[in-house]
């Protein structure tokens, strides 16, 4: 994957992307490796190169997002001023990724206001897209709960008796 294809790095200058890539640490992880847990200090963000990572919430580990496309960024809590991750991330198959220190990245971004603006616009777009996916998922679940079929495929419309 050519790194400028990453959603959050698309549109940035080649020089800035080189600066960012100099900060990257390439990592390989086995299936089951936990990158971070909900509540851990948010000090890194990641870009997937290959594999699959589930982002989960709560003790039950409900999957809210699956990172499975090369270039997908995650661990974004660290980029939006949160001190702690709001979810957990676990590798669901052998995974290759880039890990970035938020502190180092913030120094690079502060030194380049033009690319900084482009980056944060891209980041807002990524987060907005995920929020929209969540709205669709929640509204679909709400619809299915309000239209019970009792396993027959037929929806019960009301309890009123027919005359």
C-alpha positions in Angstrom: 0.0 0.0 0.0 1.2 3.4 -0.9 0.9 5.3 2.4 -0.7 8.5 0.8 -3.7 6.3 0.1 -4.5 6.2 3.8 -7.7 8.1 4.5 -6.0 10.5 7.0 -2.9 11.1 4.9 -4.6 11.6 1.5 -3.9 15.1 0.1 -0.9 15.9 2.2 2.3 17.0 0.6 4.9 14.4 -0.3 7.4 16.1 2.0 5.0 16.1 4.9 4.1 12.4 4.3 7.9 11.6 4.4 8.2 13.4 7.7 5.2 11.4 9.1 6.6 8.1 7.7 9.9 8.8 9.5 7.9 8.7 12.7 6.2 5.4 11.9 7.1 2.1 13.6 6.2 -0.9 11.5 4.8 -3.8 13.6 3.6 -7.4 13.1 1.2 -8.9 15.5 -0.4 -12.4 15.9 -4.1 -13.1 16.1 -5.4 -12.2 19.5 -2.8 -9.5 20.3 -4.5 -6.6 22.0 -3.1 -3.2 20.8 -4.9 -1.2 23.5 -7.7 -1.6 25.9 -10.6 0.8 26.7 -9.3 3.2 29.3 -5.6 2.8 28.5 -3.6 6.0 28.0 -4.2 7.2 24.4 -0.6 7.7 23.3 -0.6 6.2 19.8 -2.6 5.9 16.6 -2.3 3.2 14.0 -2.6 2.7 10.2 -3.4 -0.8 9.0 -1.2 -2.3 6.3 -2.6 -5.8 6.3 -4.9 -7.9 8.5 -8.0 -7.2 10.6 -8.5 -5.4 13.9 -11.8 -5.3 15.8 -12.6 -2.2 17.8 -14.8 -3.2 20.7 -16.6 -1.6 23.6 -17.3 -2.6 27.1 -16.6 -5.8 29.1 -18.6 -7.9 26.6 -16.4 -6.8 23.8 -19.2 -5.7 21.4 -17.5 -5.0 18.0 -18.4 -1.5 16.9 -16.0 -1.2 14.0 -13.7 -3.6 12.1 -10.5 -2.2 10.6 -9.8 -4.4 7.5 -8.8 -2.1 4.7 -5.2 -1.2 4.1 -4.8 2.5 5.0 -7.5 2.5 7.6 -6.5 4.6 10.7 -7.6 3.7 14.2 -6.7 4.6 17.8 -7.9 8.1 16.8 -8.8 9.1 20.4 -5.2 10.1 20.8 -5.5 12.7 18.0 -8.7 14.4 19.2 -7.6 15.4 22.7 -8.7 12.4 24.6 -6.4 11.1 27.3 -7.8 7.6 27.3 -8.9 5.2 24.5 -12.7 4.9 24.4 -12.5 1.4 23.0 -10.3 -1.7 22.7 -8.4 -2.9 19.6 -7.6 -6.6 19.1 -5.9 -8.3 16.1 -8.3 -10.9 14.7 -5.7 -12.3 12.3 -2.0 -11.8 11.7 -1.7 -8.1 11.3 0.9 -5.6 9.9 0.5 -2.0 10.9 2.2 1.4 11.4 2.2 2.8 15.0 2.7 6.5 15.5 3.5 8.3 18.7 0.9 11.1 19.1 3.4 13.4 20.8 5.9 13.0 17.9 3.1 13.4 15.4 1.7 16.6 17.1 5.2 18.2 16.8 5.3 17.5 13.1 1.8 18.8 12.5 2.4 22.0 14.6 5.4 22.8 12.4 3.3 22.7 9.2 0.0 24.6 9.4 -1.0 24.0 5.8 -0.8 20.2 6.0 -2.2 20.4 9.5 -5.4 21.9 8.2 -5.6 19.2 5.4 -4.9 16.4 7.9 -7.6 17.6 10.4 -10.2 17.9 7.6 -9.4 14.4 6.5 -9.6 13.2 10.1 -13.0 14.9 10.6 -14.2 13.2 7.4 -13.0 9.7 8.6 -14.7 10.2 12.0 -17.9 11.6 10.4 -18.0 8.5 8.1 -17.7 6.2 11.1 -20.4 8.1 13.0 -22.7 7.8 10.0 -22.1 4.1 9.9 -23.0 3.9 13.6 -26.2 5.9 13.0 -27.2 3.4 10.2 -26.4 0.4 12.5 -28.3 1.9 15.4 -31.3 2.9 13.3 -31.5 -0.6 11.8 -31.4 -2.2 15.2 -34.1 0.2 16.5 -36.3 -0.7 13.4 -35.9 -4.4 13.9 -36.8 -4.1 17.6 -40.0 -2.2 16.9 -41.2 -4.6 14.1 -41.3 -8.0 15.8 -42.0 -10.8 13.5 -42.1 -13.7 16.0 -40.1 -15.8 13.5 -42.8 -15.9 10.9 -41.7 -13.0 8.8 -45.0 -11.3 9.4 -45.0 -8.1 11.4 -47.6 -7.6 14.2 -49.0 -4.2 13.6 -51.2 -3.7 16.7 -53.1 -5.4 19.4 -56.4 -4.1 18.2 -59.0 -6.7 17.4 -60.4 -7.0 13.9 -64.2 -6.6 13.5 
